[in-house]
Amino acid sequence: MSEPVMHDEGATEEEVLGPPPGRLRTCIGCAERVDIASPDLVRVVFGPVDGGDPAKKQLAVAVDGKGGGAGRGAHLHARPGCLEKAAQKGLSRAAKGNVTTVMGPNEAGEILAQPASAEALARAIEASMNRRVTGLLITAARTRQLAIGADAVSGADQRGDAALIVVARDAAASADLSVVRNAVSEGRAVAWGTKETLAAAVSPGGREAGVGVVAITSRSLAIPLRDAVQMTISVRSPAPARQSGGAARKKEARTDERPKPDGATMTPRTAGEPRRGPSSGAPSGRSQSKGASRPERGRSGGAAPPRNERGRQGQSVGRPPRGEF
């Protein structure tokens, strides 16, 4: 099996927009139903393993960066957790076979068939998205919807034409430009590649030795380019740990500040700390030692009389003797 062919290089805007929104797909990692146009959803396609045994139904998987490749496919989030679950069972379940191979780059960057794993999937997604970014930049340059260099980018931004600004990761001077800082605060800037790779994409003829910053003036090209760059980041970014609802509610209850009857606030209590009374701060009823004594009270609220003055034996504490009324 070979990787799906990318048609972004020299393509028109209509050919690079990808699938239209509105359709739902299920991530084969987390089983979440999401819109097909979600920026962190990537499509993979399945095919036979070159030289594999057909009787064992061994299959290979490749990343379809554009999302429109032919063949049986599936979708998954470009997140480490989803990639791990997909490599374990999700790929084989979606392909209805035994997915044993990922077509993608190895650590040296060579496109080879590798054993199916989350790391191999991550590298394949990164390589596919980087090729997509390169193809979109080439399309923008050939259709003259690209501003190259700091002066051209500043002019495009002043005219309101800069839909997205792309800065090379090793271009510190370009990243410090005011136009770039403003675009970052507005969410219209991404960092991608180096000055050499950016120059190779926007100036195939070699006219530019190194390019630090460019601006995309076409929104239909800027959106998929931004999403592709973000996917290369999210594929390596672990998701924050989630607490279950019960654990979160218990934690909130332990640290909640509740008003006392007199209107003051109680000190937040942590797990294992004894309850304290509302006034003196000493442990309340349940936390007192067994030997501690309490003053006994009668019905009227005053101190109870001594035991030998309570009336008959067995009369409840604080209850007046018979015949008193």
Phi and psi restraints in degrees (value plus and minus 20) as a CYANA .aco file:
   2 SER   PHI    -129.9   -89.9
   2 SER   PSI     143.8   183.8
   3 GLU   PHI     -90.2   -50.2
   3 GLU   PSI     130.7   170.7
   4 PRO   PHI     -80.0   -40.0
   4 PRO   PSI     123.6   163.6
   5 VAL   PHI     -98.0   -58.0
   5 VAL   PSI     111.8   151.8
   6 MET   PHI    -113.1   -73.1
   6 MET   PSI     111.9   151.9
   7 HIS   PHI    -131.4   -91.4
   7 HIS   PSI       4.0    44.0
   8 ASP   PHI     -94.3   -54.3
   8 ASP   PSI     -51.7   -11.7
   9 GLU   PHI     -86.6   -46.6
   9 GLU   PSI      98.3   138.3
  10 GLY   PHI      54.1    94.1
  10 GLY   PSI     -10.2    29.8
  11 ALA   PHI    -103.0   -63.0
  11 ALA   PSI     141.8   181.8
  12 THR   PHI     -99.7   -59.7
  12 THR   PSI     151.2   191.2
  13 GLU   PHI     -82.8   -42.8
  13 GLU   PSI     -59.4   -19.4
  14 GLU   PHI     -83.9   -43.9
  14 GLU   PSI     -46.1    -6.1
  15 GLU   PHI    -104.7   -64.7
  15 GLU   PSI     -28.7    11.3
  16 VAL   PHI    -134.0   -94.0
  16 VAL   PSI     -16.6    23.4
  17 LEU   PHI     -93.7   -53.7
  17 LEU   PSI     -43.2    -3.2
  18 GLY   PHI      62.8   102.8
  18 GLY   PSI    -191.7  -151.7
  19 PRO   PHI     -87.8   -47.8
  19 PRO   PSI     124.6   164.6
  20 PRO   PHI     -91.2   -51.2
  20 PRO   PSI     132.8   172.8
  21 PRO   PHI     -94.4   -54.4
  21 PRO   PSI     151.0   191.0
  22 GLY   PHI      88.9   128.9
  22 GLY   PSI     -36.9     3.1
  23 ARG   PHI    -121.1   -81.1
  23 ARG   PSI     124.7   164.7
  24 LEU   PHI    -121.8   -81.8
  24 LEU   PSI     123.8   163.8
  25 ARG   PHI    -154.7  -114.7
  25 ARG   PSI     135.6   175.6
  26 THR   PHI    -124.3   -84.3
  26 THR   PSI     107.4   147.4
  27 CYS   PHI     -89.3   -49.3
  27 CYS   PSI     107.0   147.0
  28 ILE   PHI     -96.9   -56.9
  28 ILE   PSI     -22.8    17.2
  29 GLY   PHI    -113.4   -73.4
  29 GLY   PSI     -77.9   -37.9
  30 CYS   PHI    -122.4   -82.4
  30 CYS   PSI     -26.3    13.7
  31 ALA   PHI      47.9    87.9
  31 ALA   PSI      -1.1    38.9
  32 GLU   PHI    -101.0   -61.0
  32 GLU   PSI     119.2   159.2
  33 ARG   PHI    -109.5   -69.5
  33 ARG   PSI     100.2   140.2
  34 VAL   PHI    -154.9  -114.9
  34 VAL   PSI     142.6   182.6
  35 ASP   PHI     -86.6   -46.6
  35 ASP   PSI     121.7   161.7
  36 ILE   PHI     -83.5   -43.5
  36 ILE   PSI     -44.3    -4.3
  37 ALA   PHI    -109.0   -69.0
  37 ALA   PSI     -10.0    30.0
  38 SER   PHI     -78.9   -38.9
  38 SER   PSI     114.2   154.2
  39 PRO   PHI     -85.7   -45.7
  39 PRO   PSI     -40.5    -0.5
  40 ASP   PHI    -126.2   -86.2
  40 ASP   PSI      -2.0    38.0
  41 LEU   PHI    -122.7   -82.7
  41 LEU   PSI     106.9   146.9
  42 VAL   PHI    -139.8   -99.8
  42 VAL   PSI     126.3   166.3
  43 ARG   PHI    -122.0   -82.0
  43 ARG   PSI     121.8   161.8
  44 VAL   PHI    -143.8  -103.8
  44 VAL   PSI     132.0   172.0
  45 VAL   PHI    -143.2  -103.2
  45 VAL   PSI     131.2   171.2
  46 PHE   PHI    -131.2   -91.2
  46 PHE   PSI     132.4   172.4
  47 GLY   PHI    -181.5  -141.5
  47 GLY   PSI     149.4   189.4
  48 PRO   PHI     -89.9   -49.9
  48 PRO   PSI     129.7   169.7
  49 VAL   PHI     -95.9   -55.9
  49 VAL   PSI     110.2   150.2
  50 ASP   PHI     -83.0   -43.0
  50 ASP   PSI     101.4   141.4
  51 GLY   PHI      57.9    97.9
  51 GLY   PSI     -10.8    29.2
  52 GLY   PHI    -101.3   -61.3
  52 GLY   PSI     149.7   189.7
  53 ASP   PHI    -106.7   -66.7
  53 ASP   PSI      94.0   134.0
  54 PRO   PHI     -80.7   -40.7
  54 PRO   PSI     -49.2    -9.2
  55 ALA   PHI     -86.0   -46.0
  55 ALA   PSI     -47.4    -7.4
  56 LYS   PHI    -107.7   -67.7
  56 LYS   PSI     -22.9    17.1
  57 LYS   PHI      33.8    73.8
  57 LYS   PSI      22.9    62.9
  58 GLN   PHI     -98.0   -58.0
  58 GLN   PSI     111.2   151.2
  59 LEU   PHI    -145.3  -105.3
  59 LEU   PSI     136.2   176.2
  60 ALA   PHI    -135.9   -95.9
  60 ALA   PSI     137.3   177.3
  61 VAL   PHI    -147.7  -107.7
  61 VAL   PSI     122.5   162.5
  62 ALA   PHI    -155.3  -115.3
  62 ALA   PSI     133.1   173.1
  63 VAL   PHI    -103.9   -63.9
  63 VAL   PSI     110.1   150.1
  64 ASP   PHI    -121.9   -81.9
  64 ASP   PSI      69.1   109.1
  65 GLY   PHI     -81.1   -41.1
  65 GLY   PSI     -56.7   -16.7
  66 LYS   PHI     -98.9   -58.9
  66 LYS   PSI     -49.1    -9.1
  67 GLY   PHI      72.3   112.3
  67 GLY   PSI     -11.1    28.9
  68 GLY   PHI    -147.2  -107.2
  68 GLY   PSI       0.1    40.1
  69 GLY   PHI     -91.1   -51.1
  69 GLY   PSI     132.4   172.4
  70 ALA   PHI     -97.5   -57.5
  70 ALA   PSI     135.6   175.6
  71 GLY   PHI      88.6   128.6
  71 GLY   PSI     147.4   187.4
  72 ARG   PHI     -86.9   -46.9
  72 ARG   PSI     112.1   152.1
  73 GLY   PHI    -159.0  -119.0
  73 GLY   PSI    -199.5  -159.5
  74 ALA   PHI    -174.5  -134.5
  74 ALA   PSI     148.9   188.9
  75 HIS   PHI    -144.6  -104.6
  75 HIS   PSI     129.1   169.1
  76 LEU   PHI    -174.5  -134.5
  76 LEU   PSI     135.8   175.8
  77 HIS   PHI     -93.1   -53.1
  77 HIS   PSI     122.3   162.3
  78 ALA   PHI    -103.7   -63.7
  78 ALA   PSI      45.6    85.6
  79 ARG   PHI    -151.3  -111.3
  79 ARG   PSI     126.4   166.4
  80 PRO   PHI     -76.3   -36.3
  80 PRO   PSI     -61.7   -21.7
  81 GLY   PHI     -83.5   -43.5
  81 GLY   PSI     -63.1   -23.1
  82 CYS   PHI     -89.1   -49.1
  82 CYS   PSI     -55.8   -15.8
  83 LEU   PHI     -85.3   -45.3
  83 LEU   PSI     -58.8   -18.8
  84 GLU   PHI     -84.2   -44.2
  84 GLU   PSI     -66.3   -26.3
  85 LYS   PHI     -87.8   -47.8
  85 LYS   PSI     -55.8   -15.8
  86 ALA   PHI     -85.9   -45.9
  86 ALA   PSI     -60.7   -20.7
  87 ALA   PHI     -87.6   -47.6
  87 ALA   PSI     -50.6   -10.6
  88 GLN   PHI     -94.3   -54.3
  88 GLN   PSI     -73.2   -33.2
  89 LYS   PHI    -158.7  -118.7
  89 LYS   PSI     -48.8    -8.8
  90 GLY   PHI     -81.2   -41.2
  90 GLY   PSI     -61.6   -21.6
  91 LEU   PHI     -83.7   -43.7
  91 LEU   PSI     -69.8   -29.8
  92 SER   PHI     -84.2   -44.2
  92 SER   PSI     -57.3   -17.3
  93 ARG   PHI     -86.7   -46.7
  93 ARG   PSI     -61.4   -21.4
  94 ALA   PHI     -90.9   -50.9
  94 ALA   PSI     -55.4   -15.4
  95 ALA   PHI    -103.1   -63.1
  95 ALA   PSI     -32.0     8.0
  96 LYS   PHI      36.2    76.2
  96 LYS   PSI      24.7    64.7
  97 GLY   PHI    -185.1  -145.1
  97 GLY   PSI    -188.1  -148.1
  98 ASN   PHI    -125.5   -85.5
  98 ASN   PSI      78.3   118.3
  99 VAL   PHI    -101.4   -61.4
  99 VAL   PSI      90.6   130.6
 100 THR   PHI    -133.4   -93.4
 100 THR   PSI     -30.8     9.2
 101 THR   PHI    -155.8  -115.8
 101 THR   PSI     121.8   161.8
 102 VAL   PHI    -136.2   -96.2
 102 VAL   PSI     106.9   146.9
 103 MET   PHI    -107.7   -67.7
 103 MET   PSI      92.5   132.5
 104 GLY   PHI    -194.9  -154.9
 104 GLY   PSI    -198.5  -158.5
 105 PRO   PHI     -97.0   -57.0
 105 PRO   PSI     125.6   165.6
 106 ASN   PHI    -107.6   -67.6
 106 ASN   PSI    -189.6  -149.6
 107 GLU   PHI     -84.0   -44.0
 107 GLU   PSI     -44.3    -4.3
 108 ALA   PHI    -108.0   -68.0
 108 ALA   PSI     -22.0    18.0
 109 GLY   PHI      70.4   110.4
 109 GLY   PSI     -17.7    22.3
 110 GLU   PHI    -103.6   -63.6
 110 GLU   PSI     114.7   154.7
 111 ILE   PHI     -97.6   -57.6
 111 ILE   PSI      90.9   130.9
 112 LEU   PHI    -159.7  -119.7
 112 LEU   PSI     145.4   185.4
 113 ALA   PHI    -102.1   -62.1
 113 ALA   PSI     103.4   143.4
 114 GLN   PHI    -144.5  -104.5
 114 GLN   PSI     135.5   175.5
 115 PRO   PHI     -78.6   -38.6
 115 PRO   PSI     119.7   159.7
 116 ALA   PHI     -84.7   -44.7
 116 ALA   PSI     103.9   143.9
 117 SER   PHI    -178.2  -138.2
 117 SER   PSI     146.1   186.1
 118 ALA   PHI     -84.6   -44.6
 118 ALA   PSI     -58.1   -18.1
 119 GLU   PHI     -85.7   -45.7
 119 GLU   PSI     -61.6   -21.6
 120 ALA   PHI     -84.6   -44.6
 120 ALA   PSI     -58.8   -18.8
 121 LEU   PHI     -84.6   -44.6
 121 LEU   PSI     -61.1   -21.1
 122 ALA   PHI     -82.9   -42.9
 122 ALA   PSI     -64.7   -24.7
 123 ARG   PHI     -84.9   -44.9
 123 ARG   PSI     -57.8   -17.8
 124 ALA   PHI     -86.2   -46.2
 124 ALA   PSI     -59.2   -19.2
 125 ILE   PHI     -87.1   -47.1
 125 ILE   PSI     -63.8   -23.8
 126 GLU   PHI     -78.8   -38.8
 126 GLU   PSI     -67.5   -27.5
 127 ALA   PHI     -83.9   -43.9
 127 ALA   PSI     -61.9   -21.9
 128 SER   PHI     -84.8   -44.8
 128 SER   PSI     -63.0   -23.0
 129 MET   PHI     -89.3   -49.3
 129 MET   PSI     -55.2   -15.2
 130 ASN   PHI     -85.7   -45.7
 130 ASN   PSI     -58.1   -18.1
 131 ARG   PHI     -86.7   -46.7
 131 ARG   PSI     -55.8   -15.8
 132 ARG   PHI     -85.6   -45.6
 132 ARG   PSI     -62.0   -22.0
 133 VAL   PHI     -80.6   -40.6
 133 VAL   PSI     -65.1   -25.1
 134 THR   PHI     -80.2   -40.2
 134 THR   PSI     -64.4   -24.4
 135 GLY   PHI     -83.8   -43.8
 135 GLY   PSI     -59.2   -19.2
 136 LEU   PHI     -88.1   -48.1
 136 LEU   PSI     -57.0   -17.0
 137 LEU   PHI     -85.5   -45.5
 137 LEU   PSI     -60.8   -20.8
 138 ILE   PHI     -82.6   -42.6
 138 ILE   PSI     -62.1   -22.1
 139 THR   PHI     -81.9   -41.9
 139 THR   PSI     -63.1   -23.1
 140 ALA   PHI     -83.7   -43.7
 140 ALA   PSI     -59.1   -19.1
 141 ALA   PHI     -88.6   -48.6
 141 ALA   PSI     -61.6   -21.6
 142 ARG   PHI     -91.9   -51.9
 142 ARG   PSI     -49.1    -9.1
 143 THR   PHI    -113.6   -73.6
 143 THR   PSI     -11.5    28.5
 144 ARG   PHI      37.2    77.2
 144 ARG   PSI      25.2    65.2
 145 GLN   PHI    -139.5   -99.5
 145 GLN   PSI      22.3    62.3
 146 LEU   PHI    -165.0  -125.0
 146 LEU   PSI     115.5   155.5
 147 ALA   PHI    -130.1   -90.1
 147 ALA   PSI     107.8   147.8
 148 ILE   PHI    -133.5   -93.5
 148 ILE   PSI     109.6   149.6
 149 GLY   PHI      76.2   116.2
 149 GLY   PSI     141.1   181.1
 150 ALA   PHI     -83.0   -43.0
 150 ALA   PSI     -64.6   -24.6
 151 ASP   PHI     -85.6   -45.6
 151 ASP   PSI     -64.3   -24.3
 152 ALA   PHI     -86.8   -46.8
 152 ALA   PSI     -57.2   -17.2
 153 VAL   PHI     -86.5   -46.5
 153 VAL   PSI     -62.2   -22.2
 154 SER   PHI     -82.4   -42.4
 154 SER   PSI     -61.5   -21.5
 155 GLY   PHI     -84.1   -44.1
 155 GLY   PSI     -63.0   -23.0
 156 ALA   PHI     -84.2   -44.2
 156 ALA   PSI     -56.4   -16.4
 157 ASP   PHI     -89.7   -49.7
 157 ASP   PSI     -59.8   -19.8
 158 GLN   PHI     -84.3   -44.3
 158 GLN   PSI     -52.6   -12.6
 159 ARG   PHI    -101.1   -61.1
 159 ARG   PSI     -28.4    11.6
 160 GLY   PHI      61.1   101.1
 160 GLY   PSI       0.8    40.8
 161 ASP   PHI    -117.5   -77.5
 161 ASP   PSI     -31.4     8.6
 162 ALA   PHI    -101.4   -61.4
 162 ALA   PSI      76.4   116.4
 163 ALA   PHI     -94.2   -54.2
 163 ALA   PSI     -53.1   -13.1
 164 LEU   PHI    -173.2  -133.2
 164 LEU   PSI     116.4   156.4
 165 ILE   PHI    -129.4   -89.4
 165 ILE   PSI     110.5   150.5
 166 VAL   PHI    -132.6   -92.6
 166 VAL   PSI     104.7   144.7
 167 VAL   PHI    -136.4   -96.4
 167 VAL   PSI     114.6   154.6
 168 ALA   PHI     -87.6   -47.6
 168 ALA   PSI     122.5   162.5
 169 ARG   PHI     -85.5   -45.5
 169 ARG   PSI     -44.6    -4.6
 170 ASP   PHI    -121.7   -81.7
 170 ASP   PSI      -3.7    36.3
 171 ALA   PHI    -124.6   -84.6
 171 ALA   PSI      59.9    99.9
 172 ALA   PHI     -85.3   -45.3
 172 ALA   PSI     -58.1   -18.1
 173 ALA   PHI     -85.7   -45.7
 173 ALA   PSI     -59.7   -19.7
 174 SER   PHI     -88.9   -48.9
 174 SER   PSI     -56.7   -16.7
 175 ALA   PHI     -86.4   -46.4
 175 ALA   PSI     -41.1    -1.1
 176 ASP   PHI    -110.4   -70.4
 176 ASP   PSI     -20.2    19.8
 177 LEU   PHI     -86.5   -46.5
 177 LEU   PSI     125.3   165.3
 178 SER   PHI     -83.5   -43.5
 178 SER   PSI     -56.3   -16.3
 179 VAL   PHI     -85.3   -45.3
 179 VAL   PSI     -54.2   -14.2
 180 VAL   PHI     -92.6   -52.6
 180 VAL   PSI     -62.5   -22.5
 181 ARG   PHI     -81.9   -41.9
 181 ARG   PSI     -60.4   -20.4
 182 ASN   PHI     -85.4   -45.4
 182 ASN   PSI     -60.4   -20.4
 183 ALA   PHI     -86.2   -46.2
 183 ALA   PSI     -55.7   -15.7
 184 VAL   PHI     -83.7   -43.7
 184 VAL   PSI     -64.1   -24.1
 185 SER   PHI     -85.3   -45.3
 185 SER   PSI     -45.6    -5.6
 186 GLU   PHI    -115.1   -75.1
 186 GLU   PSI     -19.6    20.4
 187 GLY   PHI      54.9    94.9
 187 GLY   PSI       7.2    47.2
 188 ARG   PHI    -134.7   -94.7
 188 ARG   PSI       5.8    45.8
 189 ALA   PHI    -161.3  -121.3
 189 ALA   PSI     124.2   164.2
 190 VAL   PHI    -156.7  -116.7
 190 VAL   PSI     135.2   175.2
 191 ALA   PHI    -127.4   -87.4
 191 ALA   PSI     109.5   149.5
 192 TRP   PHI    -172.4  -132.4
 192 TRP   PSI     120.3   160.3
 193 GLY   PHI      43.5    83.5
 193 GLY   PSI    -183.8  -143.8
 194 THR   PHI    -138.2   -98.2
 194 THR   PSI     155.8   195.8
 195 LYS   PHI     -83.4   -43.4
 195 LYS   PSI     -52.8   -12.8
 196 GLU   PHI     -91.9   -51.9
 196 GLU   PSI     -65.8   -25.8
 197 THR   PHI     -87.7   -47.7
 197 THR   PSI     -55.5   -15.5
 198 LEU   PHI     -86.6   -46.6
 198 LEU   PSI     -60.4   -20.4
 199 ALA   PHI     -86.6   -46.6
 199 ALA   PSI     -58.0   -18.0
 200 ALA   PHI     -84.5   -44.5
 200 ALA   PSI     -51.6   -11.6
 201 ALA   PHI     -99.2   -59.2
 201 ALA   PSI     -61.8   -21.8
 202 VAL   PHI    -112.8   -72.8
 202 VAL   PSI     -33.3     6.7
 203 SER   PHI    -158.1  -118.1
 203 SER   PSI      52.5    92.5
 204 PRO   PHI     -79.4   -39.4
 204 PRO   PSI     -46.0    -6.0
 205 GLY   PHI     -96.5   -56.5
 205 GLY   PSI     -23.4    16.6
 206 GLY   PHI      61.5   101.5
 206 GLY   PSI      -1.2    38.8
 207 ARG   PHI     -90.4   -50.4
 207 ARG   PSI     -47.6    -7.6
 208 GLU   PHI    -130.2   -90.2
 208 GLU   PSI     105.0   145.0
 209 ALA   PHI     -95.7   -55.7
 209 ALA   PSI     -52.2   -12.2
 210 GLY   PHI    -181.0  -141.0
 210 GLY   PSI     113.5   153.5
 211 VAL   PHI    -141.6  -101.6
 211 VAL   PSI     106.4   146.4
 212 GLY   PHI    -113.0   -73.0
 212 GLY   PSI     -49.8    -9.8
 213 VAL   PHI    -172.1  -132.1
 213 VAL   PSI     121.3   161.3
 214 VAL   PHI    -158.6  -118.6
 214 VAL   PSI     142.6   182.6
 215 ALA   PHI    -148.9  -108.9
 215 ALA   PSI     111.3   151.3
 216 ILE   PHI    -109.4   -69.4
 216 ILE   PSI     106.2   146.2
 217 THR   PHI    -119.8   -79.8
 217 THR   PSI     -19.2    20.8
 218 SER   PHI    -128.9   -88.9
 218 SER   PSI     101.7   141.7
 219 ARG   PHI     -86.3   -46.3
 219 ARG   PSI     -56.4   -16.4
 220 SER   PHI     -87.9   -47.9
 220 SER   PSI     -41.2    -1.2
 221 LEU   PHI    -112.4   -72.4
 221 LEU   PSI     -51.0   -11.0
 222 ALA   PHI     -89.2   -49.2
 222 ALA   PSI     -59.1   -19.1
 223 ILE   PHI     -85.0   -45.0
 223 ILE   PSI     -72.8   -32.8
 224 PRO   PHI     -85.4   -45.4
 224 PRO   PSI     -49.9    -9.9
 225 LEU   PHI     -87.3   -47.3
 225 LEU   PSI     -64.1   -24.1
 226 ARG   PHI     -81.9   -41.9
 226 ARG   PSI     -63.1   -23.1
 227 ASP   PHI     -83.8   -43.8
 227 ASP   PSI     -58.3   -18.3
 228 ALA   PHI     -85.9   -45.9
 228 ALA   PSI     -60.8   -20.8
 229 VAL   PHI     -85.1   -45.1
 229 VAL   PSI     -62.8   -22.8
 230 GLN   PHI     -83.9   -43.9
 230 GLN   PSI     -52.7   -12.7
 231 MET   PHI     -88.3   -48.3
 231 MET   PSI     -54.0   -14.0
 232 THR   PHI     -85.4   -45.4
 232 THR   PSI     -43.2    -3.2
 233 ILE   PHI    -105.8   -65.8
 233 ILE   PSI     -66.7   -26.7
 234 SER   PHI     -86.1   -46.1
 234 SER   PSI     -46.7    -6.7
 235 VAL   PHI     -87.1   -47.1
 235 VAL   PSI     -37.8     2.2
 236 ARG   PHI    -131.5   -91.5
 236 ARG   PSI     -19.3    20.7
 237 SER   PHI    -120.9   -80.9
 237 SER   PSI      95.1   135.1
 238 PRO   PHI     -87.1   -47.1
 238 PRO   PSI     124.2   164.2
 239 ALA   PHI     -94.3   -54.3
 239 ALA   PSI     126.9   166.9
 240 PRO   PHI     -84.2   -44.2
 240 PRO   PSI     125.8   165.8
 241 ALA   PHI     -86.3   -46.3
 241 ALA   PSI     118.1   158.1
 242 ARG   PHI    -126.4   -86.4
 242 ARG   PSI     121.7   161.7
 243 GLN   PHI    -117.9   -77.9
 243 GLN   PSI     125.6   165.6
 244 SER   PHI     -87.7   -47.7
 244 SER   PSI     139.8   179.8
 245 GLY   PHI     -79.9   -39.9
 245 GLY   PSI     -62.0   -22.0
 246 GLY   PHI     -84.4   -44.4
 246 GLY   PSI     -63.0   -23.0
 247 ALA   PHI     -85.6   -45.6
 247 ALA   PSI     -58.7   -18.7
 248 ALA   PHI     -86.8   -46.8
 248 ALA   PSI     -59.7   -19.7
 249 ARG   PHI     -87.3   -47.3
 249 ARG   PSI     -59.3   -19.3
 250 LYS   PHI     -84.6   -44.6
 250 LYS   PSI     -60.6   -20.6
 251 LYS   PHI     -85.1   -45.1
 251 LYS   PSI     -60.0   -20.0
 252 GLU   PHI     -84.6   -44.6
 252 GLU   PSI     -59.0   -19.0
 253 ALA   PHI     -87.2   -47.2
 253 ALA   PSI     -56.3   -16.3
 254 ARG   PHI     -87.1   -47.1
 254 ARG   PSI     -51.2   -11.2
 255 THR   PHI    -127.6   -87.6
 255 THR   PSI     -11.3    28.7
 256 ASP   PHI     -95.6   -55.6
 256 ASP   PSI     122.9   162.9
 257 GLU   PHI    -118.2   -78.2
 257 GLU   PSI      94.7   134.7
 258 ARG   PHI    -126.0   -86.0
 258 ARG   PSI     121.8   161.8
 259 PRO   PHI     -91.7   -51.7
 259 PRO   PSI     120.9   160.9
 260 LYS   PHI    -101.5   -61.5
 260 LYS   PSI     146.8   186.8
 261 PRO   PHI     -76.7   -36.7
 261 PRO   PSI     -53.4   -13.4
 262 ASP   PHI    -104.8   -64.8
 262 ASP   PSI     -14.8    25.2
 263 GLY   PHI      76.0   116.0
 263 GLY   PSI     -32.0     8.0
 264 ALA   PHI     -95.1   -55.1
 264 ALA   PSI     148.5   188.5
 265 THR   PHI    -125.9   -85.9
 265 THR   PSI     123.2   163.2
 266 MET   PHI    -105.1   -65.1
 266 MET   PSI     132.4   172.4
 267 THR   PHI     -89.5   -49.5
 267 THR   PSI     113.5   153.5
 268 PRO   PHI     -74.5   -34.5
 268 PRO   PSI     116.2   156.2
 269 ARG   PHI    -127.6   -87.6
 269 ARG   PSI     115.3   155.3
 270 THR   PHI    -116.1   -76.1
 270 THR   PSI     147.7   187.7
 271 ALA   PHI     -83.7   -43.7
 271 ALA   PSI     116.1   156.1
 272 GLY   PHI      70.9   110.9
 272 GLY   PSI     -32.9     7.1
 273 GLU   PHI    -101.0   -61.0
 273 GLU   PSI     115.1   155.1
 274 PRO   PHI     -86.8   -46.8
 274 PRO   PSI     129.5   169.5
 275 ARG   PHI     -87.6   -47.6
 275 ARG   PSI     127.1   167.1
 276 ARG   PHI    -138.5   -98.5
 276 ARG   PSI     130.6   170.6
 277 GLY   PHI     -88.3   -48.3
 277 GLY   PSI     145.6   185.6
 278 PRO   PHI     -96.0   -56.0
 278 PRO   PSI     -34.7     5.3
 279 SER   PHI    -137.5   -97.5
 279 SER   PSI     -83.0   -43.0
 280 SER   PHI    -103.2   -63.2
 280 SER   PSI     -34.9     5.1
 281 GLY   PHI      66.4   106.4
 281 GLY   PSI     -23.0    17.0
 282 ALA   PHI     -97.8   -57.8
 282 ALA   PSI     134.9   174.9
 283 PRO   PHI     -77.0   -37.0
 283 PRO   PSI     118.8   158.8
 284 SER   PHI    -104.3   -64.3
 284 SER   PSI    -196.5  -156.5
 285 GLY   PHI     -50.5   -10.5
 285 GLY   PSI     -79.5   -39.5
 286 ARG   PHI     -86.7   -46.7
 286 ARG   PSI     -46.1    -6.1
 287 SER   PHI    -109.4   -69.4
 287 SER   PSI     -24.0    16.0
 288 GLN   PHI     -94.2   -54.2
 288 GLN   PSI     133.3   173.3
 289 SER   PHI     -90.3   -50.3
 289 SER   PSI     138.1   178.1
 290 LYS   PHI     -85.2   -45.2
 290 LYS   PSI     -49.3    -9.3
 291 GLY   PHI    -100.5   -60.5
 291 GLY   PSI     -30.8     9.2
 292 ALA   PHI     -88.9   -48.9
 292 ALA   PSI     120.4   160.4
 293 SER   PHI    -129.6   -89.6
 293 SER   PSI     131.2   171.2
 294 ARG   PHI    -133.9   -93.9
 294 ARG   PSI     129.2   169.2
 295 PRO   PHI     -90.4   -50.4
 295 PRO   PSI     112.9   152.9
 296 GLU   PHI    -105.6   -65.6
 296 GLU   PSI     124.6   164.6
 297 ARG   PHI    -141.9  -101.9
 297 ARG   PSI     126.7   166.7
 298 GLY   PHI    -111.2   -71.2
 298 GLY   PSI    -192.1  -152.1
 299 ARG   PHI     -84.2   -44.2
 299 ARG   PSI     -56.9   -16.9
 300 SER   PHI    -104.0   -64.0
 300 SER   PSI     -20.8    19.2
 301 GLY   PHI      79.9   119.9
 301 GLY   PSI     -34.3     5.7
 302 GLY   PHI    -102.2   -62.2
 302 GLY   PSI     159.6   199.6
 303 ALA   PHI     -87.3   -47.3
 303 ALA   PSI     121.0   161.0
 304 ALA   PHI     -91.8   -51.8
 304 ALA   PSI     128.7   168.7
 305 PRO   PHI     -89.8   -49.8
 305 PRO   PSI     144.0   184.0
 306 PRO   PHI     -79.2   -39.2
 306 PRO   PSI     139.6   179.6
 307 ARG   PHI     -79.8   -39.8
 307 ARG   PSI     -56.5   -16.5
 308 ASN   PHI     -94.1   -54.1
 308 ASN   PSI     -24.2    15.8
 309 GLU   PHI    -130.2   -90.2
 309 GLU   PSI      -8.4    31.6
 310 ARG   PHI    -106.4   -66.4
 310 ARG   PSI     -29.8    10.2
 311 GLY   PHI      89.1   129.1
 311 GLY   PSI    -170.4  -130.4
 312 ARG   PHI     -81.8   -41.8
 312 ARG   PSI     134.5   174.5
 313 GLN   PHI     -88.2   -48.2
 313 GLN   PSI     114.4   154.4
 314 GLY   PHI      76.3   116.3
 314 GLY   PSI     -27.9    12.1
 315 GLN   PHI     -87.0   -47.0
 315 GLN   PSI     118.8   158.8
 316 SER   PHI     -85.0   -45.0
 316 SER   PSI     130.5   170.5
 317 VAL   PHI     -83.7   -43.7
 317 VAL   PSI     112.9   152.9
 318 GLY   PHI      64.5   104.5
 318 GLY   PSI     -25.2    14.8
 319 ARG   PHI    -110.6   -70.6
 319 ARG   PSI     111.7   151.7
 320 PRO   PHI     -87.3   -47.3
 320 PRO   PSI     128.6   168.6
 321 PRO   PHI     -83.3   -43.3
 321 PRO   PSI     139.8   179.8
 322 ARG   PHI     -86.2   -46.2
 322 ARG   PSI     126.4   166.4
 323 GLY   PHI      67.5   107.5
 323 GLY   PSI     -19.9    20.1
 324 GLU   PHI     -95.9   -55.9
 324 GLU   PSI     -48.5    -8.5
